[in-house]
Amino acid sequence: MLFSELSLCTQLVKAIPTKIIAPSRVQQLAIPVILNNQDVLALAQTGSGKTYAYGLPILQRISQVSLMNLAAVVIVPTRELASQVAQNLHPLAQALGLRVEHACGGEAIESQIERLTTTANLLVATPGRLLALVQQGVVTFSEVKSVVLDEADRLLDMGFVKDINVLMSMMPAGQRLLFSATMPVALNTLAQQILSATHVRIQAQVLNSAVDDIAQTVYHVNKGSKAQALIHLVHTNQWQQALVFVNAKADADALCKKLLKAGVRAAALHGDKEQALRSQTLEEFKTGIHNLLVATDVLARGIHIDALPVVINFDLPAQAAVYVHRIGRTARAGLTGVALSLVSHSELAYLEAINTLTTQSLRLNELAGFAVTDKPLSGSSKRAPRDKQANRRTMNKRSASDFSKRNPTR
């Protein structure tokens, strides 16, 4: 199938990048329905082309009604995703004489207010910043015809449900589109609240599944050996570009230091970094200045790098759905990719949850030279923290007593 067969106008079809030859499955299913002004709940894997699936038909509908004000709003969970979506939609909008703008935290609101003095036809924004702009009277929804919740499951995971409810209550009646990679219970509840009873549900692949073109490997290693195991894998495979996920901000910085000490060109990226530094670091990673980017989940949905070959879970996420989002950074737009995970004994329950959610059977592999010597924790062998503290106090008292006996003059 070709994009020209989806009732899209010639200007839009010509504006689609030449590297995108044919519409993806979710685009084939969603574009005709959205053009028909129906509400949609679309479930599709990360990297399957969701932005064009809603962006192309929405922009065409805006161009057909000749609205001069804001006509469509796309709400996303992260700053990086807001920038990415706006960047992808800009040339398409330009081909129709329309304007796309984005707004998010991390940038001075004054500069965004200045940009929005020129009306945008489509606005991509994070919930908190969008609410602030509305409250200041900078953005009005009076002519909004379509609202998209992109990465809707992540919006709920990150605690934006209250802001979402407030924003949706401000919107006039119109088209509602929910796009998500997974379908948690909370998202089902939200869908029932904001979508029409006649909405169309689109499921482009097996629910909660990972892209088939991702080769997934799990290595069982000691928790304390993970950094050396990662360094070994980087040197052995000579990866020129790999995205490494950790669970904590402090761990991102600590791991980055170890990688740099081992001669690996690495940088850390997490929510405590200033937005300007985040943008600079991401750009340096894209251009090859850094081989490895160590990131937390704040960016699991916001990073898009063309042909990213490798994603590594240095830590397994506590939520199984996050695993799907993380590895979805590779094998995008029909390409292949590699996803590696380093799993210690304490993370085996997370691996089991991932297998259950994705209906896979990811097995543990040994990594040559990194034998697992840690013992599994059990109720009988694990000592309570309070007991450990008590033992330390006892040892300190004994040491002090022994010291006094050995040094009577003191």
Secondary structure, 3 states (H helix, E strand, C coil): CCHHHHCCCHHHHHHCCCCCCCCCHHHHHHHHHHHCCCCEEEECCCCCCHHHHHHHHHHHHHHHHCCCCCCEEEECCCHHHHHHHHHHHHHHHHHCCCCEEEECCCCCHHHHHHHCCCCCCEEEECHHHHHHHHHCCCCCCCCCCEEEEECHHHHHHCCCHHHHHHHHHHCCCCEEEEEECCCCHHHHHHHHHHCCCCCEEEECCCCCCCCCCEEEEEEECCHHHHHHHHHHHHHHHCCCCEEEECCCHHHHHHHHHHHHHCCCCEEEECCCCCHHHHHHHHHHHHCCCCCEEEECHHHCCCCCCCCCCEEEECCCCCCHHHHHHHHCCCCCCCCCEEEEEEECHHHHHHHHHHHHHHCCCCCEECCCCCCCCCCCCCCCCCCCHHHHHHHHHHHHHHHHHHHHHHCCCC
